[in-house]
Amino acid sequence: MKNLNSNAPLQRRRFLSSAALAAGGLALSSRASAQNSAPAGDPVKIALIGAGTQGQTLLGVCMKALNVRVVAVCDIWEAYNLNQASRILAGFKQEPHLYIDYREMLAKEKELEAVVIATPDFCHAEQTISCLQAGFPVYCESLMSNTIEGAKKMVQATKETGKLLQIGFQRRSNPRYRFAYEHIVNETKMLGKISAANGQWNRPVQTDRGWPKRAPLAEAALSQYGYASMQQFRNWQWYKELGGGPLAELGSHQLDVFNWFTGMTPKSVMASGGTLFYDKESHQWSDTLMAIFEYASEKENLRAFYQTVNSNSNFGHIENFMGDQGTLYLSESAARVKVYREPAAPDWSKWVKLGILESEEKPKEEKKPEGAVLDVQETVIPPSFNLPVKSSDPVFKPHLENFFNAVRGKEKLNCPAETAYPATVLTLKINEAAQSGQKIEFKPEDFLV
C-alpha cells in the first residue's frame, strides 16, 4: 500500500481485486441509511471524483465561497490531477484522503455527506449510481451521460434510493436567469407572444489539451479506464464513445434553458454539422453544428435555432427569446443580458417603477448625411433595459450552494435529475440528427423516465 498523502494516513491499493470490491459493496450497503441532510451551520463533508480542469474549478469555488470540507479526492491521474488538487486544498488548510479508485473511496470514507462528480461524461452514470446506492447525495457535472440509457438509469437511481442528485446545468441557479424566468417571461409577460428562441456558443479554434511529458498515465491504466491514449484521455469530449463534442460540453446548458423558459420539450429537430477546423480522426464530433427545433403545445407554437461554432468567438454564448413586444437576451456574461422593447410595444415605464427593469437606454442615433431619409428596409434599433440583478459570484457558486443547502435540508434542488433528463435526451438526439441528416420526431414520453 502506498501513501498518497504524507499529511494524512491513507491506505489504498492502486487497483482493487474483485473480492475486495465485493466486500466493499457489503460495507456500503450497511451505510445506506446515510442522510440527505447535514447539520445546519456545519461544513458539509464532501468528496470530489474527477480532479481535472472542471473539478479543480469547482474545488476553488467551494473553498473560497462555500461552507464545505473536502475529506477525499479521487482521480485516476495520480501524478498530476491528484497532486494539483492536493496543493489547492493545502492552501486552504485541508488535507483530504487521496484515491485512484472511487469504489475504494466510497467503501472507506465514513464521514462523507455528499459527492461532487466532475469526470468525463461516459463515467457519470456508473459513478453517480454507485454513490447514490452508497447513500450519498451527488452533484454531477453535465452532460448527465453520453447515452440516453445511462441518463435514464441515473434518474431511476434517485427514485430508488431517495437520494439527491443535482445535475450541473448551473443556469438553473443563476440569479439573472431565475429573475428573468419568473418576472420577465411569466409574471409580466412583457415580451408578448414568444414565437422564436435562439442560442449560440461560439468560440475560437483551440489547440488540443496537452499533458506534462514527465507524468503521463501508464498504458495499462489508460486501457483499464477506457482510453486508447493520452491524447484521447485529455481530449475525451471529441470521441464518440466518451463524450458528445461541443454540443454536449457547451450547448446542452443552453438547450436546457430552451426547455425551461418555454415550459415544453420539442416535437422535432433537424441538424447539420461538420468538422471544418480539426482532424476528423481525433475530433469525431462536429466542430460546427446548427439545429432547428419545433416546440408546440395546444396553446403555444414556436421555433428555436441553436448553433455551436468553433471558428471565432463572435458574440460568445447567448440565448434570446423573441416575442412580438420585446426580446430577452441572456448570458452568463452579465454585460450581454438585456431586454429590448419593440418600438411599437406599450410603454414599459411601469415595469421600471416596479423594479422589474432598470431605466431605459435609448440607442445612439446614427448620423446620416443631410437630406437622407430612413431606408424602408432599415430596422430601427430598439431601446434596451437592464435587469435589476447584481451578482459578481463565480457562475458555479449559486448552483453548488443550492445543492449544499439541499443537502442541509434548507432548499429544494434547482436541477434534479428528472429536470435535466430532457435536455440530455435532446442533446444526444441532435448529434444523432446531424450525423444521419434525418429529421427526428419526438413524443412527450421520450423525455420522461
HUBEL-V633083 format. One record per backbone hydrogen bond with DSSP energy under -1.0 kcal/mol. NH is the residue of the N-H (numbers start at 1). CO is the residue of the C=O. If there is no record, write none. Layout:
nh=NH co=CO
nh=NH co=CO
//
This chain:
nh=2 co=12
nh=8 co=5
nh=21 co=17
nh=22 co=18
nh=23 co=19
nh=24 co=20
nh=25 co=21
nh=26 co=22
nh=27 co=23
nh=28 co=24
nh=29 co=25
nh=30 co=26
nh=31 co=28
nh=32 co=29
nh=34 co=31
nh=42 co=39
nh=44 co=67
nh=46 co=69
nh=47 co=114
nh=48 co=72
nh=49 co=116
nh=50 co=74
nh=56 co=52
nh=57 co=53
nh=58 co=54
nh=59 co=55
nh=60 co=56
nh=61 co=57
nh=62 co=58
nh=63 co=59
nh=64 co=60
nh=65 co=61
nh=66 co=62
nh=68 co=66
nh=69 co=44
nh=71 co=46
nh=72 co=46
nh=73 co=97
nh=74 co=48
nh=75 co=99
nh=78 co=76
nh=82 co=77
nh=84 co=80
nh=85 co=81
nh=86 co=82
nh=87 co=83
nh=88 co=84
nh=89 co=85
nh=90 co=86
nh=91 co=87
nh=92 co=89
nh=93 co=90
nh=94 co=89
nh=97 co=71
nh=99 co=73
nh=105 co=101
nh=106 co=102
nh=107 co=103
nh=108 co=104
nh=109 co=105
nh=113 co=45
nh=114 co=45
nh=115 co=137
nh=116 co=47
nh=117 co=139
nh=118 co=49
nh=122 co=242
nh=123 co=120
nh=124 co=121
nh=127 co=123
nh=128 co=124
nh=129 co=125
nh=130 co=126
nh=131 co=127
nh=132 co=128
nh=133 co=129
nh=134 co=130
nh=135 co=132
nh=136 co=131
nh=138 co=164
nh=139 co=115
nh=140 co=166
nh=141 co=117
nh=151 co=147
nh=152 co=148
nh=153 co=149
nh=154 co=150
nh=155 co=151
nh=156 co=152
nh=157 co=153
nh=158 co=154
nh=159 co=155
nh=160 co=156
nh=161 co=157
nh=162 co=158
nh=166 co=138
nh=167 co=415
nh=168 co=140
nh=169 co=167
nh=170 co=168
nh=172 co=169
nh=173 co=170
nh=178 co=174
nh=179 co=175
nh=180 co=176
nh=181 co=177
nh=182 co=178
nh=183 co=179
nh=185 co=180
nh=186 co=181
nh=187 co=182
nh=188 co=183
nh=192 co=189
nh=195 co=322
nh=196 co=322
nh=197 co=303
nh=198 co=320
nh=199 co=305
nh=200 co=318
nh=201 co=307
nh=202 co=316
nh=203 co=309
nh=205 co=311
nh=215 co=212
nh=222 co=218
nh=223 co=219
nh=224 co=220
nh=225 co=221
nh=226 co=223
nh=227 co=222
nh=233 co=229
nh=234 co=230
nh=235 co=231
nh=238 co=235
nh=239 co=236
nh=242 co=239
nh=243 co=239
nh=245 co=237
nh=249 co=245
nh=250 co=246
nh=251 co=246
nh=252 co=247
nh=253 co=250
nh=255 co=251
nh=256 co=252
nh=258 co=254
nh=259 co=255
nh=260 co=256
nh=261 co=257
nh=262 co=258
nh=263 co=259
nh=267 co=294
nh=268 co=294
nh=269 co=440
nh=270 co=292
nh=272 co=290
nh=274 co=288
nh=283 co=279
nh=284 co=238
nh=287 co=274
nh=288 co=274
nh=289 co=308
nh=290 co=272
nh=291 co=306
nh=292 co=270
nh=293 co=304
nh=294 co=268
nh=295 co=302
nh=297 co=300
nh=302 co=295
nh=303 co=195
nh=304 co=293
nh=305 co=197
nh=306 co=291
nh=307 co=199
nh=308 co=289
nh=310 co=287
nh=316 co=313
nh=318 co=200
nh=319 co=330
nh=320 co=198
nh=321 co=328
nh=322 co=196
nh=323 co=326
nh=325 co=191
nh=326 co=191
nh=327 co=340
nh=328 co=321
nh=329 co=338
nh=330 co=319
nh=336 co=333
nh=337 co=334
nh=338 co=329
nh=339 co=385
nh=340 co=327
nh=341 co=383
nh=342 co=325
nh=345 co=342
nh=351 co=348
nh=352 co=348
nh=353 co=349
nh=354 co=350
nh=355 co=352
nh=356 co=351
nh=357 co=351
nh=358 co=386
nh=361 co=384
nh=372 co=369
nh=378 co=375
nh=384 co=361
nh=385 co=339
nh=397 co=394
nh=400 co=396
nh=401 co=397
nh=402 co=398
nh=403 co=399
nh=404 co=400
nh=405 co=401
nh=406 co=402
nh=407 co=403
nh=408 co=404
nh=409 co=406
nh=410 co=405
nh=419 co=416
nh=420 co=416
nh=421 co=417
nh=424 co=420
nh=425 co=421
nh=426 co=422
nh=427 co=423
nh=428 co=424
nh=429 co=425
nh=430 co=426
nh=431 co=427
nh=432 co=428
nh=433 co=429
nh=434 co=430
nh=435 co=431
nh=436 co=432
nh=437 co=433
nh=440 co=269
nh=442 co=267
nh=446 co=443
nh=447 co=444
nh=448 co=445
//
